[in-house]
Amino acid sequence: MADTLRTLFNGVVVSQYEDGEDRFDVRVRLDESHRTNLADLSNIYLSSTHGPAMIPLSQVTETVFSTSPSQINRFDRTKEIVLSCNTDGSISLGEFNKAFQERVAKEMKLPPGYRFFEGGDSERMGETFTAMVLALITAVLFIFFILAAQFESYIDPFSIMLSLPMAIIGAILGLLIVGSDLSIMSMIGIIMLMGLVTKNAILLIDFTKQERAKGVERNEALRKAALTRLRPIVMTSTAMILGMMPLALALGPGAEGRAPMAHAIIGGLITSTVDPGGGAGYLYPPG
């Protein structure tokens, strides 16, 4: 029955007509005058499996006025309904997803067999988060191995890397204080912190090694390093924080999407500047 109706109303391509390099489909279907209104269905007959008799379509079907989708989409061999929209720019994609999921869980009770699936930018954001975590781990490993090659030691790089937890804590606190979400931009800011923060600890450890080479006692060398390197550490961190302020204030159209990066960087720089060594002095080798 479905094949008959599809052939009569939509048509079936039975051949192709060639005109030079162009090809045109030859479609067989009812004349337009016989497929313009609902009454034309009463003129359709179906072949019977019990003989040569033809059966009117009206005897085996019932006409019902209803709504139906213009097309049925499938994904992963299951039917799907796509709802798409764009944000107005006042909130980030992560904030929208969170609010949307809360409304759906509160107001819509899905029957068994149905589920929501985030696609488009939301799906790509989830995949990007996984890639960003891998990039963060890779950045930390690269920093460690490069420092190990520069200092020709594994203890000094490990002492320097102790400044990273303070920076990450500060970045998270900065996001919480201003109410920003952990988004892709904030993850980029945290990755940037890996290089900015280790710079402070490198200044301390490098100066300490120079003093130790002169025969200065360990604790005295650390104290002199803290006093001597305090000014450049504060100056560079302050310059970076002030440089991030316009971005953190989200000035201009679309700036609210990039503001979490500045919030993470500013929070991480503040905590790492307060404790630039991150406990490096406690683990610095006494020998």
Backbone as CSV, one residue per row, in Angstrom:
resi,resn,N_x,N_y,N_z,CA_x,CA_y,CA_z,C_x,C_y,C_z
1,MET,0.828,-1.203,0.000,0.000,0.000,0.000,0.873,1.268,0.000
2,ALA,1.887,1.273,0.868,2.766,2.428,0.924,3.538,2.612,-0.382
3,ASP,3.973,1.494,-0.975,4.686,1.595,-2.241,3.792,2.147,-3.337
4,THR,2.521,1.742,-3.326,1.583,2.220,-4.346,1.360,3.716,-4.223
5,LEU,1.105,4.187,-2.998,0.881,5.618,-2.792,2.131,6.435,-3.118
6,ARG,3.295,5.924,-2.720,4.522,6.655,-3.015,4.753,6.739,-4.530
7,THR,4.458,5.656,-5.240,4.652,5.663,-6.686,3.691,6.627,-7.374
8,LEU,2.431,6.649,-6.917,1.431,7.471,-7.581,1.593,8.956,-7.283
9,PHE,1.969,9.290,-6.050,2.002,10.701,-5.659,3.417,11.292,-5.703
10,ASN,4.423,10.563,-5.252,5.799,11.069,-5.295,6.518,10.676,-6.576
11,GLY,6.163,9.550,-7.098,6.785,9.097,-8.323,7.990,8.212,-8.089
12,VAL,8.371,7.479,-9.091,9.517,6.585,-9.044,10.376,6.851,-10.282
13,VAL,11.680,6.983,-10.050,12.598,7.206,-11.168,12.801,5.868,-11.888
14,VAL,12.405,5.827,-13.164,12.504,4.589,-13.930,13.632,4.634,-14.958
15,SER,14.096,5.825,-15.287,15.151,5.925,-16.281,15.752,7.338,-16.208
16,GLN,16.673,7.616,-17.106,17.274,8.937,-17.196,17.335,9.388,-18.647
17,TYR,17.127,10.671,-18.847,17.168,11.256,-20.180,18.459,12.073,-20.293
18,GLU,19.217,11.795,-21.325,20.493,12.458,-21.529,20.355,13.526,-22.606
19,ASP,20.873,14.727,-22.271,20.893,15.834,-23.218,22.302,16.410,-23.202
20,GLY,23.144,15.885,-24.073,24.533,16.286,-24.061,25.219,15.710,-22.820
21,GLU,25.781,16.603,-21.997,26.437,16.164,-20.764,25.486,16.163,-19.573
22,ASP,24.256,16.606,-19.768,23.282,16.676,-18.684,22.407,15.434,-18.666
23,ARG,22.038,15.010,-17.467,21.137,13.887,-17.300,19.949,14.311,-16.450
24,PHE,18.753,13.877,-16.861,17.530,14.228,-16.165,16.792,12.939,-15.805
25,ASP,16.266,12.899,-14.573,15.508,11.728,-14.139,14.164,11.668,-14.845
26,VAL,13.765,10.468,-15.212,12.440,10.208,-15.771,11.601,9.601,-14.651
27,ARG,10.657,10.389,-14.143,9.855,9.986,-12.990,8.430,9.676,-13.441
28,VAL,7.932,8.542,-13.014,6.570,8.118,-13.338,5.681,8.341,-12.129
29,ARG,4.582,9.108,-12.324,3.620,9.345,-11.248,2.315,9.823,-11.858
30,LEU,1.305,10.012,-11.028,0.003,10.454,-11.511,0.090,11.849,-12.100
31,ASP,-0.816,12.130,-13.004,-0.917,13.472,-13.540,-1.290,14.440,-12.412
32,GLU,-0.834,15.667,-12.528,-1.051,16.638,-11.447,-2.530,16.860,-11.166
33,SER,-3.376,16.741,-12.163,-4.817,16.953,-11.956,-5.444,15.849,-11.104
34,HIS,-4.762,14.698,-10.965,-5.297,13.586,-10.188,-4.620,13.440,-8.822
35,ARG,-3.843,14.413,-8.413,-3.176,14.336,-7.106,-3.087,15.719,-6.452
36,THR,-4.203,16.452,-6.547,-4.215,17.804,-5.993,-5.004,17.922,-4.691
37,ASN,-5.972,17.008,-4.435,-6.767,17.142,-3.219,-7.029,15.776,-2.612
38,LEU,-7.637,15.776,-1.440,-7.854,14.543,-0.699,-8.836,13.615,-1.401
39,ALA,-9.764,14.164,-2.181,-10.756,13.322,-2.870,-10.107,12.428,-3.910
40,ASP,-8.907,12.748,-4.366,-8.240,11.920,-5.367,-7.858,10.562,-4.805
41,LEU,-7.777,10.429,-3.470,-7.455,9.131,-2.891,-8.555,8.105,-3.144
42,SER,-9.812,8.568,-3.306,-10.914,7.629,-3.546,-10.836,6.996,-4.933
43,ASN,-9.998,7.540,-5.817,-9.874,6.990,-7.167,-8.720,6.003,-7.291
44,ILE,-8.085,5.659,-6.177,-6.939,4.762,-6.196,-7.411,3.356,-5.850
45,TYR,-6.971,2.389,-6.617,-7.321,0.991,-6.399,-6.040,0.189,-6.173
46,LEU,-6.152,-0.798,-5.316,-5.027,-1.654,-4.987,-5.267,-3.049,-5.524
47,SER,-4.206,-3.702,-5.946,-4.346,-5.070,-6.447,-4.554,-6.019,-5.274
48,SER,-5.347,-7.050,-5.500,-5.663,-8.023,-4.459,-4.763,-9.250,-4.603
49,THR,-4.446,-9.858,-3.491,-3.636,-11.089,-3.494,-4.491,-12.331,-3.713
50,HIS,-5.819,-12.163,-3.759,-6.728,-13.299,-3.914,-7.437,-13.264,-5.261
51,GLY,-6.755,-12.784,-6.279,-7.379,-12.787,-7.584,-7.098,-11.505,-8.326
52,PRO,-7.654,-11.383,-9.509,-7.398,-10.206,-10.334,-8.212,-8.983,-9.924
53,ALA,-9.074,-9.070,-8.925,-9.932,-7.949,-8.548,-9.104,-6.806,-7.968
54,MET,-9.593,-5.585,-8.200,-8.961,-4.381,-7.663,-9.805,-3.858,-6.508
55,ILE,-9.172,-3.495,-5.410,-9.860,-3.064,-4.201,-9.665,-1.564,-4.030
56,PRO,-10.753,-0.812,-3.826,-10.599,0.633,-3.595,-9.806,0.895,-2.308
57,LEU,-9.027,1.945,-2.338,-8.218,2.298,-1.168,-9.089,2.634,0.033
58,SER,-10.283,3.187,-0.210,-11.162,3.584,0.888,-11.693,2.390,1.678
59,GLN,-11.670,1.174,1.109,-12.157,0.007,1.825,-11.149,-0.538,2.845
60,VAL,-9.903,-0.242,2.672,-8.873,-0.784,3.575,-8.183,0.303,4.401
61,THR,-8.588,1.551,4.223,-7.979,2.634,4.990,-9.056,3.535,5.565
62,GLU,-8.671,4.357,6.499,-9.554,5.340,7.121,-8.861,6.696,7.092
63,THR,-9.583,7.690,6.638,-9.018,9.030,6.533,-9.089,9.731,7.884
64,VAL,-7.949,10.141,8.393,-7.848,10.816,9.695,-6.993,12.063,9.512
65,PHE,-7.513,13.190,10.000,-6.756,14.440,9.953,-5.892,14.531,11.215
66,SER,-4.604,14.654,11.026,-3.675,14.698,12.151,-2.405,15.435,11.718
67,THR,-1.490,15.585,12.648,-0.205,16.213,12.360,0.885,15.150,12.345
68,SER,1.893,15.404,11.574,3.014,14.477,11.485,4.242,15.256,11.038
69,PRO,5.435,14.757,11.339,6.642,15.456,10.893,6.794,15.403,9.379
70,SER,7.346,16.481,8.848,7.558,16.517,7.404,8.626,15.530,6.978
71,GLN,9.549,15.213,7.895,10.549,14.199,7.632,10.972,13.558,8.942
72,ILE,11.437,12.327,8.885,11.860,11.579,10.061,13.374,11.455,10.029
73,ASN,14.011,12.030,11.019,15.471,11.972,11.108,15.883,10.807,11.992
74,ARG,16.993,10.211,11.668,17.522,9.098,12.454,18.996,9.357,12.756
75,PHE,19.398,8.931,13.947,20.786,9.018,14.366,21.122,7.748,15.132
76,ASP,22.182,7.097,14.692,22.599,5.845,15.318,21.449,4.826,15.314
77,ARG,20.733,4.780,14.175,19.649,3.814,13.924,18.444,4.023,14.824
78,THR,18.312,5.203,15.413,17.136,5.524,16.221,16.561,6.849,15.742
79,LYS,15.245,7.005,15.911,14.601,8.253,15.516,15.018,9.379,16.453
80,GLU,15.134,10.564,15.897,15.530,11.709,16.705,14.730,12.941,16.303
81,ILE,14.540,13.824,17.265,13.936,15.135,17.050,14.966,16.176,17.448
82,VAL,15.301,17.053,16.541,16.363,18.032,16.756,15.753,19.362,17.160
83,LEU,16.170,19.876,18.309,15.802,21.216,18.770,17.063,22.066,18.741
84,SER,17.065,23.108,17.951,18.258,23.944,17.811,17.921,25.380,18.184
85,CYS,18.900,26.073,18.727,18.714,27.468,19.109,20.081,28.120,19.241
86,ASN,20.087,29.428,19.371,21.294,30.213,19.606,21.090,31.047,20.863
87,THR,22.158,31.194,21.654,22.068,32.037,22.835,22.162,33.502,22.416
88,ASP,21.620,34.373,23.266,21.630,35.799,22.947,22.931,36.485,23.322
89,GLY,23.905,35.702,23.820,25.200,36.278,24.170,25.320,36.726,25.606
90,SER,24.215,36.720,26.370,24.273,37.163,27.766,24.797,36.084,28.696
91,ILE,24.753,34.811,28.283,25.259,33.714,29.097,26.138,32.833,28.229
92,SER,26.997,32.068,28.895,27.871,31.160,28.167,27.123,29.883,27.814
93,LEU,27.730,29.084,26.961,27.111,27.833,26.553,26.992,26.873,27.731
94,GLY,27.993,26.852,28.608,27.921,25.989,29.783,26.791,26.376,30.711
95,GLU,26.584,27.676,30.915,25.489,28.135,31.765,24.143,27.789,31.156
96,PHE,24.027,27.918,29.837,22.774,27.559,29.177,22.480,26.071,29.310
97,ASN,23.490,25.234,29.090,23.287,23.794,29.212,22.838,23.410,30.618
98,LYS,23.440,24.036,31.626,23.074,23.740,33.006,21.631,24.137,33.288
99,ALA,21.243,25.344,32.861,19.870,25.798,33.076,18.872,24.954,32.287
100,PHE,19.237,24.581,31.070,18.343,23.775,30.236,18.125,22.387,30.841
101,GLN,19.192,21.754,31.315,19.060,20.430,31.913,18.213,20.481,33.179
102,GLU,18.348,21.553,33.966,17.533,21.686,35.169,16.058,21.841,34.828
103,ARG,15.750,22.630,33.822,14.352,22.808,33.408,13.781,21.519,32.845
104,VAL,14.560,20.815,32.061,14.081,19.554,31.490,13.812,18.535,32.579
105,ALA,14.755,18.404,33.539,14.564,17.435,34.617,13.367,17.793,35.496
106,LYS,13.039,19.072,35.590,11.954,19.514,36.462,10.598,19.475,35.782
107,GLU,10.541,19.816,34.509,9.254,20.010,33.839,8.900,18.916,32.839
108,MET,9.863,18.118,32.403,9.583,17.089,31.402,9.944,15.711,31.952
109,LYS,8.959,14.846,31.982,9.176,13.466,32.395,9.150,12.585,31.152
110,LEU,10.312,12.164,30.733,10.407,11.382,29.510,9.950,9.949,29.757
111,PRO,9.177,9.374,28.843,8.780,7.971,28.985,9.972,7.052,28.752
112,PRO,9.835,5.798,29.125,10.948,4.850,28.908,11.330,4.763,27.437
113,GLY,12.613,4.703,27.184,13.112,4.615,25.819,13.476,5.942,25.197
114,TYR,13.160,7.052,25.875,13.486,8.377,25.358,14.601,8.997,26.202
115,ARG,15.430,9.781,25.564,16.518,10.458,26.274,16.926,11.713,25.519
116,PHE,17.569,12.634,26.250,18.098,13.843,25.647,19.569,13.630,25.309
117,PHE,19.987,14.163,24.192,21.379,14.055,23.764,21.837,15.419,23.281
118,GLU,22.917,15.918,23.861,23.440,17.221,23.474,24.338,17.075,22.249
119,GLY,24.034,17.828,21.237,24.828,17.798,20.014,25.308,19.187,19.655
120,GLY,25.856,19.332,18.484,26.310,20.631,18.020,27.443,21.184,18.858
121,ASP,27.321,22.450,19.235,28.368,23.107,20.017,28.530,22.464,21.382
122,SER,27.423,21.985,21.978,27.516,21.346,23.295,28.324,20.061,23.222
123,GLU,28.104,19.279,22.185,28.869,18.042,22.022,30.340,18.346,21.778
124,ARG,30.584,19.328,20.939,31.975,19.690,20.657,32.655,20.258,21.893
125,MET,31.897,20.956,22.749,32.483,21.489,23.970,32.917,20.365,24.893
126,GLY,32.095,19.301,25.006,32.492,18.167,25.826,33.746,17.495,25.302
127,GLU,33.825,17.330,23.977,35.028,16.738,23.394,36.239,17.642,23.605
128,THR,36.015,18.957,23.531,37.121,19.892,23.716,37.625,19.863,25.153
129,PHE,36.710,19.686,26.118,37.125,19.610,27.514,38.082,18.440,27.719
130,THR,37.771,17.309,27.115,38.665,16.151,27.225,40.026,16.466,26.628
131,ALA,40.016,17.127,25.476,41.283,17.495,24.842,42.054,18.510,25.681
132,MET,41.324,19.415,26.352,41.995,20.426,27.168,42.655,19.797,28.394
133,VAL,42.000,18.797,28.986,42.606,18.109,30.134,43.893,17.412,29.705
134,LEU,43.852,16.753,28.548,45.070,16.117,28.033,46.152,17.159,27.742
135,ALA,45.731,18.312,27.207,46.706,19.372,26.930,47.318,19.897,28.219
136,LEU,46.502,19.986,29.281,47.018,20.453,30.573,48.058,19.481,31.128
137,ILE,47.755,18.193,31.058,48.707,17.186,31.540,49.983,17.217,30.709
138,THR,49.823,17.354,29.390,50.992,17.419,28.516,51.846,18.644,28.818
139,ALA,51.194,19.780,29.088,51.941,21.003,29.398,52.758,20.835,30.677
140,VAL,52.151,20.220,31.685,52.872,20.009,32.946,54.074,19.098,32.731
141,LEU,53.899,18.030,31.953,55.012,17.113,31.698,56.132,17.797,30.903
142,PHE,55.748,18.589,29.899,56.766,19.289,29.119,57.546,20.272,29.993
143,ILE,56.836,20.994,30.856,57.520,21.934,31.747,58.506,21.195,32.641
144,PHE,58.073,20.056,33.176,58.943,19.302,34.077,60.205,18.821,33.362
145,PHE,60.041,18.251,32.174,61.204,17.700,31.467,62.135,18.800,30.971
146,ILE,61.572,19.921,30.546,62.425,21.025,30.111,63.222,21.583,31.285
147,LEU,62.560,21.734,32.435,63.271,22.216,33.624,64.320,21.211,34.082
148,ALA,63.996,19.924,33.980,64.963,18.908,34.367,66.203,18.967,33.477
149,ALA,65.999,19.241,32.202,67.140,19.359,31.301,67.946,20.630,31.577
150,GLN,67.259,21.719,31.928,67.950,22.976,32.183,68.743,22.934,33.493
151,PHE,68.123,22.401,34.540,68.783,22.365,35.855,69.626,21.104,36.060
152,GLU,69.497,20.147,35.121,70.230,18.884,35.231,69.962,18.222,36.579
153,SER,68.705,18.236,36.954,68.289,17.655,38.228,66.794,17.397,38.166
154,TYR,66.348,16.394,38.960,64.919,16.118,39.071,64.315,16.734,40.327
155,ILE,65.150,17.082,41.299,64.651,17.665,42.531,64.256,19.118,42.319
156,ASP,65.086,19.891,41.638,64.775,21.303,41.400,63.484,21.493,40.598
157,PRO,63.290,20.787,39.476,62.010,20.932,38.760,60.814,20.532,39.614
158,PHE,60.981,19.491,40.435,59.872,19.084,41.280,59.543,20.171,42.290
159,SER,60.564,20.831,42.832,60.327,21.940,43.759,59.621,23.095,43.059
160,ILE,60.012,23.362,41.811,59.361,24.434,41.053,57.907,24.099,40.755
161,MET,57.636,22.841,40.442,56.271,22.437,40.080,55.312,22.532,41.255
162,LEU,55.831,22.667,42.491,54.946,22.804,43.644,54.171,24.115,43.627
163,SER,54.571,25.051,42.774,53.822,26.303,42.670,52.536,26.146,41.856
164,LEU,52.416,25.064,41.104,51.241,24.884,40.248,49.956,24.628,41.048
165,PRO,49.969,23.791,42.099,48.712,23.606,42.850,48.143,24.904,43.402
166,MET,48.994,25.814,43.902,48.503,27.090,44.401,47.857,27.901,43.281
167,ALA,48.432,27.835,42.094,47.862,28.578,40.969,46.508,28.012,40.568
168,ILE,46.387,26.696,40.543,45.109,26.077,40.172,44.040,26.396,41.215
169,ILE,44.415,26.343,42.490,43.468,26.704,43.553,43.011,28.154,43.392
170,GLY,43.970,29.048,43.119,43.607,30.446,42.916,42.722,30.651,41.704
171,ALA,42.980,29.909,40.629,42.139,30.030,39.432,40.705,29.606,39.721
172,ILE,40.539,28.502,40.440,39.184,28.032,40.777,38.488,29.020,41.703
173,LEU,39.232,29.548,42.686,38.643,30.550,43.578,38.243,31.807,42.811
174,GLY,39.077,32.211,41.863,38.733,33.378,41.054,37.450,33.172,40.263
175,LEU,37.269,31.968,39.715,36.039,31.677,38.977,34.832,31.659,39.908
176,LEU,35.004,31.117,41.111,33.897,31.055,42.067,33.501,32.440,42.563
177,ILE,34.476,33.294,42.810,34.178,34.616,43.354,33.369,35.457,42.373
178,VAL,33.732,35.422,41.103,33.021,36.232,40.101,31.828,35.499,39.505
179,GLY,31.644,34.222,39.859,30.494,33.471,39.366,30.650,32.922,37.967
180,SER,31.878,32.741,37.507,32.103,32.175,36.170,32.147,30.658,36.230
181,ASP,31.796,30.024,35.113,31.836,28.573,35.019,33.191,28.118,34.506
182,LEU,33.472,26.837,34.737,34.687,26.237,34.193,34.425,25.921,32.725
183,SER,34.796,26.831,31.855,34.535,26.715,30.429,35.835,26.470,29.680
184,ILE,35.719,26.414,28.370,36.906,26.201,27.543,37.880,27.362,27.709
185,MET,37.360,28.590,27.761,38.228,29.749,27.905,38.948,29.740,29.245
186,SER,38.254,29.343,30.309,38.926,29.269,31.613,39.977,28.164,31.632
187,MET,39.730,27.066,30.907,40.744,26.015,30.811,41.984,26.520,30.074
188,ILE,41.763,27.325,29.045,42.906,27.923,28.349,43.686,28.823,29.306
189,GLY,42.972,29.566,30.142,43.642,30.400,31.126,44.470,29.598,32.115
190,ILE,43.954,28.446,32.545,44.696,27.603,33.477,45.960,27.056,32.819
191,ILE,45.855,26.681,31.540,47.051,26.208,30.828,48.085,27.329,30.719
192,MET,47.629,28.560,30.470,48.552,29.691,30.427,49.230,29.896,31.776
193,LEU,48.487,29.623,32.857,49.055,29.783,34.198,50.251,28.867,34.421
194,MET,50.243,27.713,33.791,51.344,26.772,33.999,52.689,27.415,33.684
195,GLY,52.740,28.206,32.618,53.990,28.866,32.271,54.227,30.135,33.059
196,LEU,53.149,30.887,33.347,53.307,32.147,34.070,53.744,31.929,35.514
197,VAL,53.207,30.900,36.147,53.462,30.697,37.567,54.824,30.064,37.807
198,THR,55.210,29.129,36.978,56.517,28.496,37.183,57.647,29.501,37.027
199,LYS,57.376,30.596,36.332,58.396,31.640,36.178,58.823,32.184,37.533
200,ASN,57.871,32.382,38.454,58.211,32.908,39.779,59.104,31.942,40.553
201,ALA,58.724,30.669,40.521,59.517,29.677,41.247,60.896,29.498,40.623
202,ILE,60.979,29.638,39.291,62.291,29.522,38.630,63.219,30.630,39.106
203,LEU,62.669,31.847,39.252,63.501,32.954,39.743,64.057,32.654,41.131
204,LEU,63.224,32.093,41.992,63.668,31.800,43.356,64.705,30.675,43.375
205,ILE,64.402,29.591,42.688,65.298,28.436,42.732,66.621,28.747,42.047
206,ASP,66.571,29.471,40.932,67.810,29.788,40.216,68.726,30.678,41.066
207,PHE,68.136,31.692,41.718,68.953,32.552,42.572,69.501,31.776,43.766
208,THR,68.685,30.873,44.311,69.148,30.059,45.436,70.319,29.184,45.023
209,LYS,70.261,28.597,43.834,71.363,27.757,43.361,72.636,28.584,43.187
210,GLN,72.492,29.809,42.712,73.670,30.662,42.555,74.316,30.975,43.912
211,GLU,73.481,31.256,44.916,74.006,31.542,46.248,74.626,30.295,46.872
212,ARG,74.026,29.156,46.640,74.564,27.906,47.183,75.918,27.594,46.555
213,ALA,76.069,27.951,45.275,77.366,27.729,44.618,78.462,28.597,45.227
214,LYS,78.073,29.723,45.851,79.039,30.599,46.518,79.335,30.150,47.942
215,GLY,78.659,29.082,48.407,78.911,28.580,49.751,77.958,29.099,50.801
216,VAL,76.891,29.796,50.399,75.926,30.322,51.359,75.078,29.177,51.894
217,GLU,74.745,29.234,53.183,73.931,28.194,53.819,72.529,28.171,53.197
218,ARG,71.900,26.992,53.200,70.639,26.768,52.479,69.552,27.755,52.870
219,ASN,69.237,27.859,54.154,68.156,28.733,54.582,68.467,30.199,54.293
220,GLU,69.738,30.593,54.469,70.118,31.963,54.166,70.006,32.250,52.672
221,ALA,70.363,31.258,51.843,70.238,31.429,50.395,68.780,31.592,49.980
222,LEU,67.896,30.818,50.591,66.473,30.945,50.292,65.937,32.302,50.738
223,ARG,66.399,32.779,51.912,65.928,34.067,52.403,66.383,35.195,51.485
224,LYS,67.648,35.164,51.038,68.156,36.183,50.132,67.451,36.124,48.778
225,ALA,67.124,34.900,48.321,66.402,34.765,47.054,65.018,35.391,47.146
226,ALA,64.334,35.164,48.267,62.998,35.739,48.448,63.051,37.260,48.480
227,LEU,64.050,37.837,49.189,64.153,39.289,49.284,64.567,39.913,47.954
228,THR,65.486,39.265,47.244,66.000,39.840,45.995,64.996,39.709,44.855
229,ARG,64.307,38.577,44.761,63.396,38.326,43.643,61.970,38.782,43.907
230,LEU,61.703,39.321,45.105,60.337,39.746,45.413,59.862,40.843,44.469
231,ARG,60.708,41.829,44.237,60.300,42.968,43.404,59.986,42.551,41.971
232,PRO,60.873,41.833,41.277,60.508,41.435,39.892,59.292,40.520,39.836
233,ILE,59.122,39.654,40.845,57.953,38.771,40.844,56.679,39.586,40.977
234,VAL,56.667,40.543,41.914,55.477,41.374,42.117,55.220,42.252,40.895
235,MET,56.267,42.797,40.302,56.094,43.676,39.143,55.516,42.926,37.949
236,THR,56.079,41.760,37.643,55.585,41.017,36.479,54.167,40.494,36.712
237,SER,53.882,40.034,37.926,52.533,39.542,38.217,51.517,40.678,38.185
238,THR,51.885,41.832,38.732,50.979,42.980,38.716,50.714,43.445,37.287
239,ALA,51.741,43.464,36.466,51.560,43.865,35.067,50.622,42.908,34.341
240,MET,50.769,41.626,34.609,49.898,40.647,33.956,48.461,40.778,34.451
241,ILE,48.290,41.008,35.750,46.941,41.153,36.304,46.257,42.391,35.726
242,LEU,46.987,43.510,35.675,46.411,44.731,35.107,46.118,44.569,33.626
243,GLY,46.945,43.820,32.924,46.684,43.568,31.509,45.447,42.726,31.271
244,MET,45.095,41.893,32.249,43.916,41.046,32.124,42.626,41.732,32.591
245,MET,42.735,42.897,33.236,41.554,43.549,33.797,40.510,43.924,32.739
246,PRO,40.893,44.538,31.590,39.849,44.836,30.591,39.108,43.588,30.123
247,LEU,39.843,42.495,29.971,39.187,41.254,29.554,38.312,40.699,30.663
248,ALA,38.757,40.823,31.907,37.969,40.316,33.034,36.689,41.109,33.230
249,LEU,36.703,42.405,32.896,35.509,43.241,33.050,34.505,43.026,31.924
250,ALA,34.866,42.219,30.929,33.956,41.872,29.823,33.446,43.124,29.121
251,LEU,34.363,44.001,28.742,33.997,45.221,28.038,33.900,44.948,26.542
252,GLY,32.793,45.330,25.950,32.618,45.135,24.513,31.740,43.938,24.198
253,PRO,31.198,43.886,23.006,30.317,42.780,22.611,31.069,41.462,22.515
254,GLY,30.487,40.412,23.077,31.089,39.085,23.024,32.211,38.866,24.005
255,ALA,32.552,39.882,24.811,33.682,39.744,25.735,33.352,38.833,26.909
256,GLU,32.053,38.651,27.214,31.704,37.792,28.346,32.098,36.342,28.109
257,GLY,32.251,35.947,26.851,32.691,34.584,26.569,34.166,34.371,26.847
258,ARG,34.966,35.452,26.748,36.407,35.356,27.004,36.785,35.742,28.425
259,ALA,35.856,36.339,29.168,36.167,36.814,30.519,36.617,35.703,31.466
260,PRO,36.047,34.470,31.427,36.528,33.427,32.354,38.017,33.136,32.242
261,MET,38.608,33.312,31.074,40.052,33.105,30.939,40.812,34.094,31.814
262,ALA,40.383,35.374,31.781,41.033,36.384,32.611,40.779,36.142,34.092
263,HIS,39.569,35.700,34.447,39.266,35.423,35.860,40.180,34.330,36.405
264,ALA,40.400,33.284,35.614,41.268,32.188,36.059,42.715,32.654,36.175
265,ILE,43.175,33.432,35.208,44.568,33.887,35.237,44.809,34.824,36.417
266,ILE,43.884,35.755,36.638,44.060,36.710,37.744,44.045,35.987,39.084
267,GLY,43.090,35.069,39.283,43.045,34.332,40.542,44.288,33.499,40.776
268,GLY,44.773,32.837,39.727,45.978,32.029,39.871,47.219,32.863,40.128
269,LEU,47.324,34.032,39.476,48.485,34.890,39.691,48.515,35.466,41.100
270,ILE,47.340,35.789,41.639,47.302,36.357,42.991,47.801,35.351,44.013
271,THR,47.267,34.133,43.965,47.684,33.129,44.950,49.132,32.706,44.748
272,SER,49.574,32.621,43.494,50.961,32.221,43.258,51.937,33.326,43.627
273,THR,51.514,34.585,43.560,52.381,35.682,43.969,52.492,35.748,45.485
274,VAL,51.383,35.460,46.184,51.434,35.432,47.644,52.375,34.340,48.125
275,ASP,52.365,33.186,47.451,53.281,32.086,47.782,53.963,31.644,46.495
276,PRO,54.921,32.410,45.980,55.496,32.128,44.652,56.205,30.799,44.566
277,GLY,56.820,30.356,45.668,57.532,29.082,45.626,56.633,27.894,45.816
278,GLY,55.432,28.121,46.353,54.500,27.023,46.565,55.052,25.944,47.475
279,GLY,55.934,26.294,48.393,56.515,25.275,49.261,57.815,24.716,48.729
280,ALA,58.364,25.376,47.701,59.606,24.865,47.117,60.752,24.910,48.123
281,GLY,60.728,25.925,48.992,61.802,26.046,49.966,61.870,24.896,50.938
282,TYR,60.708,24.302,51.228,60.679,23.197,52.182,61.300,21.934,51.597
283,LEU,61.190,21.773,50.285,61.720,20.567,49.645,63.050,20.807,48.961
284,TYR,63.546,22.022,49.016,64.823,22.283,48.358,65.920,21.496,49.073
285,PRO,66.740,20.783,48.312,67.714,19.895,48.939,68.721,20.675,49.787
286,PRO,69.039,20.191,50.977,69.970,20.905,51.847,71.418,20.783,51.403
287,GLY,71.742,19.779,50.582,73.135,19.567,50.205,73.615,20.508,49.131
